[in-house]
Amino acid sequence: MSAGQIAALVAAGAFVLLVLLLAIPLVKLGRTLDEATIAIRKAHEQSEPLFTEANTTLTHVNTQLERVDGITSNARTVSGNVSALSSLFTATLGGPLVKVAALSYGVSKAVRRRGKKKAGEDRPSRRSGRRGGRR
């Protein structure tokens, strides 16, 4: 054996060692990819029922939203009718009621003054006494 043949044997041994060292991570990577493939397959199989249930739920939600939309449109109509009724009530009865209230207030004030004047005839008023004393 010559020095070149020994060097070739050493190089071949190093190459085999390098291949063995690289094979271990490649085998582990292959197992990881197999597990990932299995996990993806399971997720795909379980996603179909999930999407079916989600679709059913969305259908029910849309049905309920249509009902709520009907309710809100009816409520909008009722509130418009109440607003129109209150403005009609204000226009027809509001003015006369204010006038009646003002009249009753004026009448009650006049009755009170008249009652005080009748009660005040027996004794002199404070104002007349002060005015008379200052002159």
Backbone as ProteinMPNN parsed JSONL, in Angstrom:
{"seq_chain_A": "MSAGQIAALVAAGAFVLLVLLLAIPLVKLGRTLDEATIAIRKAHEQSEPLFTEANTTLTHVNTQLERVDGITSNARTVSGNVSALSSLFTATLGGPLVKVAALSYGVSKAVRRRGKKKAGEDRPSRRSGRRGGRR", "coords_chain_A": {"N_chain_A": [[0.824, -1.158, 0.0], [0.423, 2.101, -0.81], [1.147, 5.525, -0.012], [-0.77, 7.135, -1.194], [-2.893, 5.365, -1.527], [-3.539, 4.859, 1.1], [-4.35, 7.378, 1.902], [-6.585, 7.58, 0.278], [-8.209, 5.591, 1.38], [-8.605, 6.656, 3.932], [-9.97, 8.97, 3.242], [-12.246, 7.828, 2.071], [-13.323, 6.541, 4.31], [-13.87, 8.781, 5.89], [-15.796, 9.937, 4.305], [-17.837, 8.016, 4.443], [-18.407, 8.206, 7.166], [-19.343, 10.841, 7.233], [-21.648, 10.588, 5.65], [-23.139, 8.851, 7.286], [-23.487, 10.506, 9.53], [-25.034, 12.537, 8.403], [-27.268, 11.112, 7.669], [-28.739, 10.453, 9.945], [-30.07, 12.939, 10.891], [-31.613, 13.272, 8.562], [-33.295, 11.026, 8.572], [-34.742, 11.505, 10.921], [-35.976, 13.885, 10.144], [-37.577, 12.905, 8.101], [-39.375, 11.298, 9.598], [-40.633, 13.31, 11.067], [-41.895, 14.719, 9.004], [-43.669, 12.745, 8.164], [-45.344, 12.516, 10.429], [-46.402, 15.105, 10.426], [-47.826, 15.019, 8.038], [-49.765, 13.096, 8.677], [-51.117, 14.487, 10.735], [-52.127, 16.664, 9.309], [-53.87, 15.337, 7.575], [-55.731, 14.269, 9.4], [-56.778, 16.646, 10.451], [-57.975, 17.674, 8.183], [-59.968, 15.753, 7.729], [-61.564, 16.135, 9.971], [-62.406, 18.712, 9.662], [-64.476, 18.992, 7.837], [-67.057, 18.207, 9.027], [-67.116, 20.278, 10.874], [-67.263, 22.593, 9.296], [-69.724, 22.114, 8.124], [-71.466, 22.262, 10.331], [-70.976, 24.919, 11.05], [-72.014, 26.222, 8.831], [-74.725, 25.546, 9.073], [-75.282, 26.842, 11.473], [-74.898, 29.517, 10.699], [-77.002, 29.752, 8.905], [-79.197, 29.577, 10.639], [-78.71, 31.866, 12.169], [-79.004, 33.873, 10.241], [-81.738, 33.579, 9.732], [-82.815, 34.353, 12.204], [-81.916, 37.01, 12.247], [-83.406, 38.081, 10.154], [-85.931, 37.978, 11.313], [-85.554, 39.76, 13.453], [-85.092, 42.061, 11.986], [-87.613, 42.471, 10.889], [-89.023, 43.003, 13.24], [-87.76, 45.356, 14.129], [-88.43, 47.09, 12.029], [-91.196, 47.202, 12.37], [-91.247, 48.369, 14.906], [-90.15, 50.836, 14.274], [-92.169, 51.876, 12.663], [-94.257, 52.03, 14.535], [-93.15, 53.889, 16.35], [-93.043, 56.116, 14.696], [-95.778, 56.516, 14.282], [-96.6, 57.097, 16.91], [-95.192, 59.45, 17.316], [-96.408, 61.105, 15.41], [-99.007, 61.098, 16.458], [-98.593, 62.306, 18.967], [-97.763, 64.858, 18.156], [-100.085, 65.681, 16.854], [-101.872, 65.68, 19.027], [-100.681, 67.684, 20.581], [-100.984, 69.851, 18.861], [-103.794, 70.054, 18.635], [-104.913, 69.983, 21.275], [-103.039, 71.142, 22.919], [-102.646, 74.01, 22.733], [-105.252, 75.088, 23.532], [-105.328, 73.941, 26.136], [-103.224, 75.236, 27.412], [-104.21, 77.814, 27.405], [-106.516, 77.498, 29.016], [-105.272, 76.766, 31.407], [-103.843, 79.114, 31.962], [-105.994, 80.904, 32.281], [-107.311, 79.742, 34.505], [-105.321, 80.069, 36.413], [-105.154, 82.853, 36.529], [-107.757, 83.493, 37.419], [-107.775, 82.194, 39.927], [-105.808, 83.679, 41.223], [-106.952, 86.211, 41.258], [-109.163, 85.691, 42.87], [-107.896, 85.111, 45.277], [-106.712, 87.611, 45.845], [-108.95, 89.184, 46.154], [-110.053, 88.005, 48.363], [-108.103, 88.647, 50.248], [-108.322, 91.418, 50.279], [-110.881, 91.803, 51.347], [-110.466, 90.746, 53.89], [-108.567, 92.518, 54.742], [-109.874, 94.997, 55.141], [-110.678, 95.446, 57.703], [-108.436, 96.129, 59.175], [-105.726, 98.491, 58.987], [-103.542, 98.663, 56.145], [-100.115, 97.75, 55.839], [-98.595, 99.192, 54.065], [-99.946, 101.582, 53.671], [-99.65, 102.739, 56.122], [-96.914, 103.17, 56.322], [-96.415, 104.862, 54.212], [-97.895, 107.019, 54.923], [-96.576, 107.918, 57.176], [-94.183, 108.816, 56.27], [-94.579, 111.058, 54.75]], "CA_chain_A": [[0.0, 0.0, 0.0], [1.194, 3.333, -0.915], [0.604, 6.656, 0.75], [-1.967, 7.59, -1.905], [-3.983, 4.437, -1.25], [-3.942, 5.087, 2.505], [-5.092, 8.641, 1.905], [-7.878, 7.306, -0.334], [-8.977, 4.843, 2.374], [-8.992, 7.611, 4.982], [-10.985, 9.845, 2.646], [-13.452, 7.025, 1.927], [-13.862, 6.366, 5.664], [-14.437, 10.07, 6.299], [-17.017, 10.122, 3.523], [-18.847, 7.121, 5.033], [-18.776, 8.807, 8.448], [-20.147, 12.02, 6.908], [-22.947, 10.098, 5.184], [-23.857, 8.352, 8.461], [-23.878, 11.642, 10.359], [-26.12, 13.249, 7.727], [-28.426, 10.223, 7.537], [-29.539, 10.501, 11.184], [-31.05, 14.037, 10.821], [-32.546, 13.063, 7.459], [-34.295, 10.053, 9.018], [-35.614, 12.21, 11.881], [-36.782, 14.816, 9.367], [-38.583, 12.093, 7.416], [-40.407, 10.935, 10.583], [-41.379, 14.541, 11.377], [-42.773, 14.993, 7.866], [-44.743, 11.742, 8.202], [-46.273, 12.922, 11.494], [-47.1, 16.312, 9.96], [-48.788, 14.58, 7.019], [-50.876, 12.445, 9.393], [-51.867, 15.534, 11.447], [-52.876, 17.431, 8.312], [-54.952, 14.478, 7.094], [-56.763, 14.224, 10.453], [-57.426, 17.963, 10.51], [-58.834, 17.776, 6.999], [-61.126, 14.887, 7.933], [-62.422, 16.692, 11.028], [-62.873, 20.058, 9.322], [-65.716, 18.94, 7.062], [-68.231, 18.357, 9.916], [-67.073, 21.601, 11.502], [-67.783, 23.558, 8.329], [-71.151, 21.841, 7.958], [-72.151, 22.836, 11.501], [-70.873, 26.377, 10.957], [-72.962, 26.644, 7.804], [-76.057, 25.426, 9.678], [-75.406, 27.926, 12.451], [-75.075, 30.774, 9.965], [-78.354, 29.765, 8.359], [-80.098, 29.928, 11.752], [-78.464, 33.276, 12.537], [-79.64, 34.705, 9.221], [-83.18, 33.516, 9.963], [-83.115, 35.195, 13.369], [-81.699, 38.412, 11.862], [-84.568, 38.505, 9.371], [-87.016, 38.23, 12.271], [-85.231, 41.0, 14.169], [-85.286, 43.154, 11.046], [-89.056, 42.718, 10.856], [-89.414, 43.617, 14.514], [-87.287, 46.755, 14.167], [-89.222, 47.905, 11.097], [-92.482, 47.447, 13.038], [-91.017, 49.345, 15.985], [-89.948, 52.131, 13.62], [-93.489, 52.326, 12.255], [-94.991, 52.406, 15.75], [-92.603, 55.139, 16.893], [-93.498, 57.193, 13.808], [-97.192, 56.763, 14.581], [-96.677, 57.76, 18.217], [-94.727, 60.817, 17.121], [-97.472, 61.835, 14.719], [-100.121, 61.248, 17.389], [-98.26, 63.31, 19.985], [-97.787, 66.196, 17.535], [-101.496, 65.999, 16.646], [-102.418, 66.015, 20.343], [-100.139, 68.987, 20.951], [-101.576, 70.881, 18.004], [-105.229, 70.235, 18.868], [-105.271, 70.226, 22.669], [-101.987, 71.84, 23.652], [-102.938, 75.445, 22.801], [-106.384, 75.35, 24.428], [-105.004, 73.585, 27.522], [-102.399, 76.319, 27.956], [-105.111, 78.948, 27.65], [-107.342, 77.163, 30.183], [-104.408, 76.831, 32.589], [-103.585, 80.532, 32.244], [-107.236, 81.484, 32.783], [-107.562, 79.275, 35.871], [-104.33, 80.712, 37.278], [-105.573, 84.255, 36.718], [-108.971, 83.526, 38.248], [-107.433, 81.86, 41.318], [-105.052, 84.799, 41.784], [-107.916, 87.283, 41.517], [-109.976, 85.295, 44.025], [-107.051, 85.282, 46.47], [-106.574, 89.048, 46.121], [-110.238, 89.672, 46.633], [-110.196, 87.509, 49.732], [-107.209, 89.422, 51.103], [-108.848, 92.777, 50.4], [-111.997, 91.753, 52.282], [-109.912, 90.531, 55.214], [-107.751, 93.677, 55.067], [-110.687, 96.176, 55.39], [-110.812, 95.613, 59.143], [-107.226, 96.733, 59.735], [-105.003, 99.264, 57.962], [-102.456, 97.906, 55.525], [-98.772, 98.183, 56.217], [-98.115, 100.162, 53.098], [-100.567, 102.891, 53.89], [-99.069, 103.292, 57.338], [-95.554, 103.637, 56.039], [-96.478, 106.0, 53.316], [-98.452, 108.159, 55.65], [-95.612, 108.387, 58.133], [-93.027, 109.418, 55.591], [-94.96, 112.289, 54.072]], "C_chain_A": [[0.878, 1.235, 0.0], [0.494, 4.416, -0.111], [-0.666, 7.169, 0.098], [-3.154, 6.687, -1.624], [-4.488, 4.606, 0.182], [-4.763, 6.364, 2.589], [-6.482, 8.426, 1.31], [-8.77, 6.53, 0.626], [-9.47, 5.758, 3.491], [-10.11, 8.524, 4.453], [-12.301, 9.083, 2.489], [-14.108, 6.794, 3.279], [-14.509, 7.653, 6.168], [-15.75, 10.323, 5.572], [-18.151, 9.251, 4.066], [-19.339, 7.697, 6.359], [-19.665, 10.033, 8.231], [-21.546, 11.615, 6.457], [-23.77, 9.587, 6.361], [-24.332, 9.501, 9.351], [-25.022, 12.435, 9.719], [-27.384, 12.398, 7.625], [-29.323, 10.304, 8.761], [-30.514, 11.691, 11.151], [-32.046, 13.858, 9.681], [-33.634, 12.06, 7.831], [-35.263, 10.708, 9.996], [-36.519, 13.201, 11.158], [-37.887, 14.073, 8.613], [-39.707, 11.69, 8.352], [-41.28, 12.151, 10.919], [-42.347, 14.863, 10.245], [-43.929, 13.988, 7.805], [-45.79, 12.107, 9.252], [-47.063, 14.16, 11.073], [-48.152, 15.952, 8.919], [-50.001, 13.937, 7.671], [-51.741, 13.497, 10.1], [-52.705, 16.356, 10.471], [-54.056, 16.617, 7.791], [-56.087, 14.41, 8.123], [-57.516, 15.547, 10.545], [-58.374, 18.149, 9.336], [-60.099, 16.935, 7.164], [-62.091, 15.468, 8.954], [-62.961, 18.069, 10.671], [-64.183, 20.042, 8.557], [-66.957, 19.001, 7.954], [-68.275, 19.736, 10.576], [-67.64, 22.656, 10.562], [-69.278, 23.357, 8.092], [-71.948, 22.44, 9.114], [-72.096, 24.358, 11.473], [-71.861, 26.918, 9.926], [-74.389, 26.59, 8.328], [-76.298, 26.559, 10.676], [-75.623, 29.265, 11.758], [-76.466, 30.872, 9.346], [-79.363, 30.151, 9.443], [-79.929, 31.394, 12.155], [-79.109, 34.204, 11.523], [-81.154, 34.717, 9.377], [-83.58, 34.426, 11.126], [-82.939, 36.676, 13.034], [-82.851, 38.937, 11.004], [-85.75, 38.795, 10.287], [-86.784, 39.537, 13.02], [-85.421, 42.206, 13.262], [-86.762, 43.503, 10.923], [-89.539, 43.42, 12.11], [-88.985, 45.076, 14.554], [-88.055, 47.628, 13.184], [-90.599, 48.19, 11.689], [-92.334, 48.468, 14.155], [-90.824, 50.738, 15.409], [-91.294, 52.718, 13.198], [-94.302, 52.797, 13.458], [-94.473, 53.718, 16.312], [-92.987, 56.328, 16.013], [-94.949, 57.539, 14.063], [-97.367, 57.486, 15.912], [-96.228, 59.211, 18.098], [-95.79, 61.665, 16.43], [-98.651, 62.082, 15.648], [-99.828, 62.306, 18.442], [-98.237, 64.713, 19.386], [-99.219, 66.627, 17.247], [-102.162, 66.406, 17.955], [-101.955, 67.396, 20.779], [-100.789, 70.095, 20.139], [-103.043, 71.129, 18.353], [-105.567, 70.602, 20.309], [-104.241, 71.049, 23.427], [-102.27, 73.323, 23.823], [-104.108, 75.748, 23.713], [-106.089, 75.0, 25.885], [-104.142, 74.661, 28.172], [-103.276, 77.522, 28.277], [-105.992, 78.709, 28.879], [-106.511, 77.253, 31.459], [-104.113, 78.278, 32.952], [-104.832, 81.204, 32.819], [-107.491, 81.054, 34.221], [-106.559, 79.886, 36.848], [-104.732, 82.158, 37.562], [-106.788, 84.366, 37.616], [-108.623, 83.223, 39.701], [-106.645, 82.995, 41.968], [-105.99, 85.959, 42.12], [-108.77, 86.958, 42.737], [-109.171, 85.465, 45.305], [-106.903, 86.766, 46.836], [-107.862, 89.621, 46.699], [-110.463, 89.245, 48.076], [-109.306, 88.29, 50.686], [-107.731, 90.837, 51.309], [-110.02, 92.812, 51.379], [-111.488, 91.566, 53.702], [-109.126, 91.765, 55.655], [-108.555, 94.926, 55.339], [-110.804, 96.459, 56.888], [-109.595, 96.29, 59.743], [-106.485, 97.482, 58.636], [-103.839, 98.439, 57.413], [-101.125, 98.487, 55.941], [-98.274, 99.271, 55.29], [-98.692, 101.542, 53.351], [-100.006, 103.526, 55.147], [-97.669, 103.825, 57.1], [-95.578, 104.859, 55.162], [-96.966, 107.238, 54.048], [-97.436, 108.733, 56.613], [-94.438, 109.085, 57.48], [-93.366, 110.746, 54.964], [-94.775, 113.437, 54.911]], "O_chain_A": [[1.886, 1.358, 0.696], [-0.611, 4.226, 0.398], [-1.572, 7.606, 0.808], [-4.284, 7.157, -1.495], [-5.685, 4.511, 0.451], [-5.774, 6.405, 3.29], [-7.454, 9.018, 1.779], [-9.973, 6.784, 0.683], [-10.611, 5.647, 3.939], [-11.078, 8.802, 5.161], [-13.366, 9.642, 2.749], [-15.333, 6.845, 3.383], [-15.567, 7.619, 6.796], [-16.698, 10.856, 6.149], [-19.296, 9.697, 4.14], [-20.536, 7.68, 6.645], [-20.631, 10.237, 8.966], [-22.527, 12.245, 6.851], [-24.969, 9.855, 6.437], [-25.45, 9.471, 9.864], [-25.887, 12.948, 10.429], [-28.478, 12.949, 7.504], [-30.545, 10.233, 8.633], [-31.707, 11.476, 11.367], [-33.206, 14.249, 9.813], [-34.787, 12.235, 7.437], [-36.472, 10.492, 9.911], [-37.689, 13.347, 11.51], [-39.009, 14.57, 8.505], [-40.874, 11.73, 7.963], [-42.499, 12.04, 11.041], [-43.492, 15.238, 10.496], [-45.046, 14.35, 7.432], [-46.989, 12.016, 8.99], [-48.262, 14.25, 11.336], [-49.247, 16.515, 8.919], [-51.136, 14.196, 7.271], [-52.969, 13.406, 10.067], [-53.849, 16.704, 10.763], [-55.137, 17.168, 7.587], [-57.262, 14.486, 7.763], [-58.737, 15.567, 10.696], [-59.454, 18.72, 9.487], [-61.184, 17.368, 6.777], [-63.305, 15.312, 8.82], [-63.889, 18.548, 11.321], [-64.938, 21.011, 8.63], [-67.854, 19.793, 7.662], [-69.351, 20.288, 10.807], [-68.412, 23.516, 10.985], [-70.012, 24.324, 7.883], [-72.991, 23.057, 8.895], [-73.071, 25.018, 11.834], [-72.472, 27.965, 10.14], [-75.181, 27.491, 8.057], [-77.375, 27.153, 10.716], [-76.454, 30.06, 12.197], [-77.04, 31.958, 9.273], [-80.269, 30.949, 9.202], [-80.911, 32.076, 12.447], [-79.7, 35.216, 11.898], [-81.789, 35.752, 9.177], [-84.556, 35.171, 11.041], [-83.724, 37.509, 13.486], [-83.228, 40.103, 11.115], [-86.491, 39.752, 10.062], [-87.709, 40.329, 13.199], [-85.864, 43.26, 13.717], [-87.127, 44.677, 10.859], [-90.369, 44.326, 12.044], [-89.759, 45.939, 14.967], [-88.309, 48.797, 13.475], [-91.121, 49.294, 11.532], [-93.194, 49.332, 14.332], [-91.284, 51.719, 15.994], [-91.531, 53.916, 13.356], [-94.957, 53.838, 13.405], [-95.262, 54.574, 16.71], [-93.23, 57.423, 16.521], [-95.321, 58.712, 14.064], [-98.196, 58.39, 16.023], [-96.82, 60.099, 18.712], [-96.038, 62.805, 16.823], [-99.235, 63.165, 15.628], [-100.697, 63.11, 18.779], [-98.653, 65.667, 20.044], [-99.545, 67.807, 17.378], [-102.93, 67.368, 17.99], [-102.747, 68.188, 21.289], [-101.108, 71.157, 20.673], [-103.492, 72.275, 18.368], [-106.427, 71.451, 20.539], [-104.553, 71.599, 24.483], [-102.153, 73.85, 24.93], [-103.98, 76.592, 24.599], [-106.557, 75.697, 26.785], [-104.312, 74.963, 29.353], [-103.097, 78.17, 29.308], [-106.191, 79.616, 29.688], [-106.986, 77.757, 32.477], [-104.131, 78.633, 34.13], [-104.725, 81.998, 33.754], [-107.844, 81.878, 35.065], [-106.912, 80.187, 37.988], [-104.656, 82.622, 38.7], [-106.845, 85.24, 38.481], [-109.105, 83.898, 40.61], [-106.809, 83.243, 43.163], [-105.833, 86.611, 43.152], [-109.069, 87.839, 43.544], [-109.709, 85.918, 46.316], [-106.964, 87.124, 48.012], [-107.842, 90.441, 47.617], [-110.985, 90.0, 48.897], [-109.708, 88.57, 51.815], [-107.595, 91.395, 52.398], [-110.139, 93.755, 52.161], [-112.025, 92.169, 54.63], [-109.036, 92.025, 56.855], [-107.944, 95.908, 55.762], [-111.01, 97.606, 57.285], [-109.729, 96.979, 60.755], [-106.612, 97.132, 57.463], [-103.239, 97.629, 58.12], [-101.06, 99.642, 56.362], [-97.583, 100.188, 55.732], [-97.989, 102.548, 53.252], [-99.9, 104.751, 55.22], [-97.303, 104.86, 57.656], [-94.811, 105.798, 55.379], [-96.499, 108.352, 53.811], [-97.437, 109.941, 56.847], [-93.767, 109.888, 58.128], [-92.448, 111.512, 54.669], [-95.05, 114.561, 54.49]]}, "name": "protein", "num_of_chains": 1, "seq": "MSAGQIAALVAAGAFVLLVLLLAIPLVKLGRTLDEATIAIRKAHEQSEPLFTEANTTLTHVNTQLERVDGITSNARTVSGNVSALSSLFTATLGGPLVKVAALSYGVSKAVRRRGKKKAGEDRPSRRSGRRGGRR"}
